[in-house]
């Protein structure tokens, strides 16, 4: 999942520390989210959306993980073999 | 007396190290009362050190703590179970290690049972419901 927190922070002229204080989390958490190393809970994501006054989808962009090719071929072969 | 988060952490580490060292020393002297006093004093100081600071514990900290706890539990259980079985199996050559082996093996079992019980409790607390048979 990608996010645009850095962009919205810049728009609202907020530092990581200020955003962390508004959300009641540590600055480390904001850094981790910005670097896509940690996905926040729905609760935190909604709080962020309220602070930036936008929808969650505008901050967080969900990207489906690419499937493992070997699993994909297994799935397709099992589908082909299925009686339906 | 208030202190910042960094000083509080240093303070807590010092208290833990001092308490363990003192308790170990008193245990070596075979004085159970002094061990209890040392542990009690350490616990009180630790509590005072922790309550005098406003430390933010957020969801990421909790996630990190969960991961670290699970990794520590699995590592300890696996190593103590293996070491215990190894020591028990050596009881013919080294009978003095057999008791240590039983302690390690039973500790691993106790840990896994405790984990299972707590897992069941938290699983139900966070919404587990068995499927309805229709």
Interface residues (C-beta under 8 A of the other chain):
Chain A: X24 X25 X26 X28 X29 X32 X38 X40 X41 X43 X44
Chain B: X56 X58 X59 X60 X61 X63
